[in-house]
Amino acid sequence: MQNKKNKKQNGGEGEGQIIFTYVLLTFLLGFIGYCIYWCFSSGPANCDTFKNLLFQGDDDSLKKAWGYFLLPDDTITKATKFLGF
């Protein structure tokens, strides 16, 4: 009887780890997908600059790459003006 009670109490641990793993994977896939979307929508010049800075590998170029990521281009600027931001 005690063994069945322990199984019931400890059954939630594995489920929590599985849910956390799926949430983490969903976030990572969404972030990678958004990076790909940004790369195509911002134009080849922005995408190439970002990739070149990112793949250099040293700390300074990584900081520059992530600082360069999601810089507003003309489309984003026009959209924010249209929406009133």
Sequence and secondary structure as in RCSB ss.txt:
>XXXX:A:sequence
MQNKKNKKQNGGEGEGQIIFTYVLLTFLLGFIGYCIYWCFSSGPANCDTFKNLLFQGDDDSLKKAWGYFLLPDDT
ITKATKFLGF
>XXXX:A:secstr
 HHHHHHHHHTHHHHHHHHHHHHHHHHHHHHHHHHHHHHHHH HHHHHHHHHHHTT SHHHHHHHHHHTT   HH
HHHHHHHHT 
